[in-house]
């Protein structure tokens, strides 16, 4: 019997029914203690006496409760009321993928985004030893803020052994009904989405979930089920014997690369499918164009050891465009034939982060980094064409009030994109010292009457929009940016990014009571947002579904979106004034490999195209190995070899550059395929060789050991954390030499020890022959070790957040630091990141790669 509103389950009060299925009834409820709405799944008391059904209900709680991932439904509580077990979860607002598909197939970008998020959630479950076994559109929920949530782990199998010593992976999978409802003790899957091994009643593992993800992606792209027949029996027969119709081909919009990924998921033989959900997510990101920054890490955070993931971000980020392209665009405006006019604001190469009009509508204040990633305020007035510096460096602009007061951040640390973290402060436009207010803030905006500030800060791992300070209007496990009050002050628009520091997302609006709506979604590279003077239109910069570059869009409330301009290049809108003028920026980004060879007096730019990275210099400093990630280099990138004197380069093969042997005869590369491979390429005559991966599914980095006969790699086996492995090049499989949870470090000169970092950011030295770890003093999670000194007593290290890079020698016994050298290009204009420093035996020879962003700032008029 359904529960009536007002029924209490401990601290929870039922407010409304939400739905029912074979596993129980779901209600909306109120948690009076925390003042939040939740969902409660109740197993009726009449069923609680059924041991099988009760076991499965408890298993759902165990499985989902073990996960803490933004793409998996969060479990808050579990209990029993009047003999009825219940489960308390987060309350989701949105619709299931099944409901969304009732309107037909999804746009390619949207389908790939959903598939990537789902694969990440499934991958997190697999890492915990959990197999879902019933993935289908009805169990994938799409929230209003663009988040994908995986539901119903009630059918999950825990692959880890319980106290009895028996594993549920040993039990056969029973077939399913096509209704999508789970009958007690009988239905353990759904026909149409089951893998061939499930249909045959054989044990299911992670690859069964990958098959289901393939069927879901197929359905999102085609609008039809991959194996749809008239009956469940015929459907299951098709799963065993037939292939679904092609998605790509002449006259079709699905790229062949996407078709190949779907087919790889739907292989009948599990051994021929993707071997992990993380591999599937990586390949989807590679073809989606949405990995613009999905794998980018904040440079001030823990070093990114997954170089192949960084490479994907590089390939999608770069789009070199001349300033002349800025004026080649086609703008939509109110007067037919009227061309927009522009005013140049900045005149030197620099990275611009924020810009705002002063209340007079003509004066512009902006923050830019003329060198490196340390911002400074500048003011541009109509009576003086050249911008003037305002105040001291290390300050970035957030907002300007209607009274001309600035909200800024001081003591900033660069995170990513145009985002910094620092201390919120107030200052006037004369350049007086800022008056600090609150630490740990990332963004802010003044209310229209200048009475207060809406802020964005991170607390407890969540990004929070607050107004007034302390009153949370919205929070997310991803991040939010660009808060902007409406002209009336009754709403705040912002950019909502579901994945941390991945700038894909939606344009959302929240009122001052915390009621949020999504007004436009499905974009990549969302940067910059402003309200129009009409108080109804929101302008923002983003990459749309069919865009190759970031353009400027407008959404007119309630939710009508249009493209404001069409032009090559990446454009972002920063602000507007009451006259209808816009402050916009055009960004040019490039990844560059720099190196200094033996005897050279200065560095050389040794890049190939516009996305070169992961450089390694040979011990003698004469040779350079690096990778090119631009689209032109190929799907698996290009592995390149050249002398540091600038001689012509040679293309050795594919993959992510790792290391050069001591005799310069071999290059080590990781191929980002599925499964990943480790390859040895001869730098001269010879044939490439593939090393046996053993149980390793994902490689991160790899290095030659002394003598060149062994390789030390960092990788992970299925369901396990990263650790170090040693492998003989002549043959054999990799053997683990450090505990799980240790990440890439550096090898000692004698080849017998390795310095690694653990998950807590602590460094230790392990002997490759075994034995306890030796703690290391003087290193912390901000350090990126480069190599050991020749005598084995110290380590060279640097910090990626600092530009120029400061290489220091850290004594392993005492922890004392000593400066060694400063590394940076001659021009620091627009240089935001210096990474991947590699040094030869002579500390005067080295290589690295950098990210350079040059922004052109303009005022545009005559644009609607």
Helices and strands as residue ranges (DSSP letters): E 8-9, E 12-21, E 24-31, E 36-42, H 45-48, H 51-65, E 75-81, E 84-90, E 94-96, H 97-101, H 108-127, E 130-131, G 137-139, E 140-143, E 148-150, G 153-155, E 157-158, G 168-170, H 196-199, H 206-222, H 232-241, H 256-265, G 270-272, H 277-288, H 307-317, G 323-327, E 330-331, E 341-344, E 351-357, E 364-369, E 376-381, E 384-390, E 395-400, E 406-416, E 419-427, E 435-446, E 453-459, E 462-466, E 472-476, E 479-485, E 491-497, E 505-511, E 516-531, E 537-543, E 551-556, E 560-563, E 565-566, E 570-576, E 582-596, E 604-605, E 612-617, E 623-628, G 631-633, E 638-643, E 650-653, E 656-660, E 666-671, E 677-682, E 689-690, E 696-704, E 710-717, E 723-728, E 735-736, E 743-747, E 753-757, E 763-767, E 774-775, E 784-788, E 794-798, E 805-811, E 817-823, E 831-839, E 846-861
